[in-house]
Amino acid sequence: MLLAPSAVLTLLAIGAINWFALEARWAKASIKNGYREYPMPKALKLLFVIVIPTMLYGSITTLLSSDGKLWVCILLLLIAIFCLIFAPATILCCSDKLISISLYGLRKVSLNWADVISAYFDPKDNSITIRDKFDHTVVHTAYNVGRADFIEQLRNLPYNFAKLI
């Protein structure tokens, strides 16, 4: 029995999401300029590099087409914006501070370890959230590489909050 194209597409999407999560678990954090770097997995980054320009191109092409539907243009544009906004941030960690770079470099959050007031695991979305006294937060999601390395690095810091994880 052959599956309908929509069922195959659904299975591929579910498989891709699971692959990104597995790659994030298997991949190791790299060290650059004295910081341990926890980016999104390479496969997810590749997907976003392909999807965002494709959706923007499709949106513009549909808008400029004489018989193009406006709702298709808006839908494609919303998908591109969704990918831009919800892409996991790249986290840089060293013994002095924690830096989160999101929105492809447009937003940067820096926390000094001395200012951190909480670090906790959120089982609801499988993430580790770190918050400082200025209410800045850095979130290590399930789609950032090196969860075990990140937790180990937090535990090796000389601050008491690392025991919360």
C-alpha positions in Angstrom: 0.0 0.0 0.0 1.4 3.4 -1.0 1.2 6.4 1.3 -0.4 9.6 0.2 2.0 12.4 -0.6 0.8 14.4 2.4 1.5 11.4 4.7 5.0 11.0 3.3 5.6 14.7 3.8 4.4 14.5 7.4 6.6 11.5 8.1 9.6 13.4 6.6 8.9 16.4 8.8 8.6 14.4 11.9 11.8 12.5 11.0 13.7 15.7 10.3 12.7 17.2 13.7 13.9 14.1 15.4 17.1 14.1 13.4 17.8 17.7 14.5 17.2 16.8 18.2 19.5 13.7 17.9 22.2 15.6 16.1 22.1 18.3 18.8 22.5 15.5 21.4 25.4 13.8 19.6 27.3 16.9 18.4 30.0 18.3 20.6 30.6 22.0 21.4 33.6 23.6 19.9 36.0 26.1 21.4 36.6 29.4 19.7 38.4 32.4 21.0 38.4 31.1 24.6 34.6 30.4 24.6 32.9 27.1 24.3 30.3 27.5 21.5 26.9 25.8 21.6 25.3 26.5 18.2 22.3 25.0 16.5 23.0 21.6 14.8 24.5 21.8 11.3 21.5 20.1 9.7 19.1 22.6 11.2 21.3 25.5 10.1 21.4 24.1 6.6 17.6 23.8 6.6 17.2 27.4 7.6 19.8 28.6 5.1 17.7 26.9 2.4 14.2 27.6 3.7 14.4 31.3 4.5 15.7 32.5 1.1 13.4 30.0 -0.7 10.3 31.3 1.2 11.3 35.0 0.6 11.8 34.3 -3.1 8.5 32.5 -3.3 6.8 35.3 -1.6 8.2 38.0 -3.9 7.6 35.9 -7.0 4.0 35.3 -5.9 3.4 38.9 -5.2 4.8 40.0 -8.6 2.9 37.4 -10.5 -0.2 38.6 -12.3 -2.3 35.7 -11.1 -0.5 35.3 -7.7 -2.6 35.0 -4.6 -1.9 37.4 -1.8 -2.5 34.8 0.9 0.2 32.6 -0.5 2.6 35.5 -0.4 1.7 36.3 3.2 2.0 32.6 4.2 5.4 32.2 2.7 6.6 35.4 4.3 5.3 34.3 7.7 7.2 31.0 7.4 10.4 32.8 6.7 9.9 35.2 9.6 9.0 32.2 11.9 12.3 30.5 10.9 14.2 33.7 11.6 12.6 34.4 15.0 12.6 30.9 16.4 16.0 29.7 15.4 18.0 28.6 18.5 20.6 31.1 19.6 24.3 30.4 19.6 25.6 30.3 23.1 29.1 31.2 24.0 30.3 30.2 27.5 33.5 30.9 29.4 34.5 31.1 33.1 33.5 34.9 33.3 30.4 35.2 31.2 27.7 33.6 29.1 26.7 35.2 25.8 23.7 34.4 23.6 23.6 35.5 20.0 20.3 35.2 18.3 18.4 36.4 15.2 21.5 35.8 13.2 23.6 38.3 15.1 21.0 41.0 15.5 20.3 40.3 19.2 23.1 39.7 21.8 22.6 39.0 25.5 25.6 38.8 27.8 25.5 37.6 31.4 28.3 37.9 33.9 28.4 34.8 36.1 28.6 37.0 39.2 25.2 38.5 38.3 23.4 35.2 37.7 20.6 34.5 40.2 19.1 31.3 38.8 19.8 28.4 36.5 17.1 25.7 36.1 16.0 22.9 33.8 12.6 23.3 32.3 11.2 19.9 31.5 8.2 21.4 29.6 10.4 22.4 26.6 13.6 20.5 27.5 15.7 23.6 28.0 18.1 25.1 30.5 17.4 28.7 31.4 19.9 31.0 33.1 18.7 34.4 34.4 20.7 37.3 35.9 19.6 40.0 38.3 18.9 42.4 35.4 16.3 39.9 34.1 18.4 38.9 31.1 18.0 35.3 30.1 20.0 32.8 28.1 18.2 29.6 27.1 20.0 26.4 26.0 17.3 24.6 24.1 17.0 21.0 23.0 18.2 22.2 19.6 21.5 23.6 20.8 24.5 21.2 20.5 26.3 19.8 23.5 23.8 19.6 26.3 26.0 17.3 28.4 29.0 19.6 27.9 27.0 22.7 28.8 25.8 21.1 32.1 29.3 19.9 32.9 30.7 23.4 32.2 28.0 24.9 34.6 28.9 22.4 37.3 32.5 23.2 37.1 31.9 26.9 37.7 32.6 28.2 41.2 29.1 29.5 41.7 26.4 27.7 43.8 23.6 28.1 41.2 25.1 25.4 39.0 23.9 22.8 41.5 20.3 23.7 40.5 20.6 21.8 37.2 
